[in-house]
Amino acid sequence: MSKKPVILITNDDGISAPGIKALIEVMQEIGTVVVVAPDSPQSAMGHAITINNTLYVNQISKENDKVLQYSCSGTPVDCVKMAVNEILHKKPDLCVSGINHGSNSSINVIYSGTMSAAVEAGIEGIPAIGFSLLDYSWNANFESCKKFVKTIAQQVLQNGLPSGTVLNVNIPNVDEKEIKGIKICRQAKAFWQEKFDKRTSPFGKDYYWLTGAFVNLDKGEDTDEWALAHNYVSVVPVQFDLTAYHAIQELNNWEF
Amino acid sequence: MSKKPVILITNDDGISAPGIKALIEVMQEIGTVVVVAPDSPQSAMGHAITINNTLYVNQISKENDKVLQYSCSGTPVDCVKMAVNEILHKKPDLCVSGINHGSNSSINVIYSGTMSAAVEAGIEGIPAIGFSLLDYSWNANFESCKKFVKTIAQQVLQNGLPSGTVLNVNIPNVDEKEIKGIKICRQAKAFWQEKFDKRTSPFGKDYYWLTGAFVNLDKGEDTDEWALAHNYVSVVPVQFDLTAYHAIQELNNWEF
């Protein structure tokens, strides 16, 4: 009998989010699960880590619970570091992050705490996947995700991942039977057109809410945005070597 | 007479840091400067943005000051968005971030608030550069940086940048005359070996400080780490399309 893989689960919506509960359910079917997730929502925290403040960890699970669960006061990236160094004391066989409430496709990957947790695991040499459902609501229905989440996690456990990459998986918010399949994609070239909503506090001070509209000018049919719009699960291999290799030669022509 | 370029300056050490003051001095020599920087230190904030909280902006400069200066309660990335949308009401000709107190070479690029501000500007189509000096101390000497900061900024204004890239510039902490030149590099493949320093609060609760050691196993002589160790200023072109294109074909062989 082969040993069950150890699977670390985290997210950025916080340990009490329905999305992480769905992910725990699926991962229990394929491995031994340990959860280390933020004690409060940490959406859009990107690759932030906590270096100017202290970190707290609390065990949430009880003695006989099947799944070890810890909450952490830090960011999603802190959770991964904490899990590996202070809870597991070793690298897990797989790290999965999510299931995020809302899309992390295209440029959203760079703002996403969910994806940054996966990237951090990747930096530490752990196969890692971030999962997101295209529904921002707290009461999103994660049922139709489960089959795809399980399949992709199993494939990663079986095949490993190409060196220096993690997976960014986004799932359309439709019934499972409407999903046409899984597509390997590139990140669509898109951006957020910000709009600051300016208000005045009860004390007379101006303040802002950051809002905005997602603008995708990329018409490619090999992008995650295209796949999602056509009811495919999108899988983008994401790298953390940010070097723009194609630009090196051009810059070498500059006169310094 | 050609019109002076508009240069947006931000950082992650906060608006009162000596590093940003040095950057303002240099940029005043080549353009019209507007500063929008965090009102408190935001190191290691990565590409975090503020979506679950309000944002405040305060004008710091007085009526007759040469340089418009604003502090913002948000992250470095928030500062860039705020500057473009609510202060400048247009894109500047250049965005420079720093000068950071401490290195942002190699994998540090991904944790760095300084670099994330530059990346955000890049996403918005603004030529952008992050500058860092390899000295973490508040009283670091930024004098020997200035010549290189000016040269590189002028080159970017003159040549533009390759599409979809920004520059990550790191400067050795040595006298100007010891610096051998400017080298275009790739990001060294390295990581942080974390160590959590566990302590107990006066109230009996355990807490942690995240510390660690930088581990560079990359022996390449074309990396930023090599350049810096040999007293070169390192310039890495950084991209925000995180797709690992080389991995797409391999993943397409998987059986979903």
Interface residues (C-beta under 8 A of the other chain):
Chain A: P41 S43 A44 M45 G46 H47 A48 I49 T50 I51 N52 T54 L55 Y56 V57 G74 V77 D78 K81 M82 V84 N85 E86 I107 V109 I110 Y111 S116 V119 I123 E124 T151 I152 Q155 N159 L161 P162 G164 T165 G181 I182 I184 R186 Q187 K189 F191 E194 K195 F196 K198 K205 D206 Y207 Y208 W209 L210 V235 V236 P237 V238 Q239 F240 D241 L242 T243 A244 Y245 H246 A247 I248 E250 L251 N252 W254 E255 F256
Chain B: P41 S43 A44 M45 G46 H47 A48 I49 T50 I51 N52 T54 L55 Y56 V57 G74 V77 D78 K81 M82 V84 N85 E86 I107 V109 I110 Y111 S116 V119 I123 E124 T151 I152 Q155 N159 L161 P162 G164 T165 G181 I182 I184 R186 Q187 K189 F191 E194 K195 F196 K198 K205 D206 Y207 Y208 W209 L210 V235 V236 P237 V238 Q239 F240 D241 L242 T243 A244 Y245 H246 A247 I248 E250 L251 N252 W254 E255 F256
